[in-house]
Amino acid sequence: MGRGKIVIRRIDNSTSRQVTFSKRRSGLLKKAKELAILCDADVGVIIFSSTSKLYEYSSTRIISSVNRRTSILIAETSVVSVFHYSGNKLD
């Protein structure tokens, strides 16, 4: 028999909320690592706590993937800007 469903809502008790955050954060980061290994996927996770503390995981190739995607977006933006400033219409 599996676990019962829980109602997803804010936990009022701050201690319980912090404990739950820590456990779920650990589980999420573990799953991200497993996904990267098992599926050879580029995985990146960024988590900010309620106190603005940063927790992150990234597979080794995610930085190059983000840089590649950023370069593509910059190139696309440059092309659109050239058309916009020259008065040409994009179809």
N, C-alpha and C positions, 0 to 999 in steps of 0.2 A: 504494500500500500504506500502510495506517495505522500508527499507533504500536502497539507491543505493550502488553499489560496490565502494570500494576505491582502488586506486593503492597502493600496498605495496612497499614502497621504503623509503629510509632514509629521515627524515625530516631535511631540511637544517637549519631552524631557531631554535637555541638552546633553547629558551624559550618555543616554541611550542613543541619541542621534549621532554622537561622535563615534561610539562603538560600532554602530551600524555602518557609518560612513567608512571607517577603517576596514571593516571586514569586506564590504562590497567593493571598495577600491582595490584591495588586494586581489579579490576574485576577478575583477574586470581586467586588471593588469596581467594576471596569470593567463586568462583567456586570450588576451591580445598576443602574448608571447606564443601560446600554443598555436593560434591561428597562423602566425608568421612562420612557424616551424613546419607545421603539418601541411599547410597549403602553399608554401613558398610564396606568401603574399607580402606586399608592402603594407605594413600596419603602423599607424601612429595614433596614440591616445594622449590627450591632454585633459587633466582634471584639476579644477580649482576648488579648494575647500571653502567652507563658509567664512573662514578667516583669511581667504585669498592666498593660501599656501598652494604652490604648484606641485603637481605630481605628473610625471610623464613617462611614456614608453615609446620607443620608435625602433623598428627593425633597422638593420644596418643600411638597407637600400632606400629607406623612406626619404632621407635628406636629398638624395639625387633625384628621386621622383618629384619631390616638392619643387626643387630647383628647376627641373625640366618643365613642369607644369607652369611655374611662375614665368619662365622665359617665353613659353607659348602665349600666355595671357598678355605679357608685355608686348610681344610682337603683334598680336591681334589688335590690341589697343592702339598701337602706333599706326597700323594700317587704317583703322577706322578714323583716327585723328587726321591723317593725311587726306582722306576722302572728305572729311567734314570741313577742314580748313580750305581745301581747294574748291569747294562748292559742288563737288560731284555727289551724285546720289548713289546710295547702296541699294541694290535690288534684293 
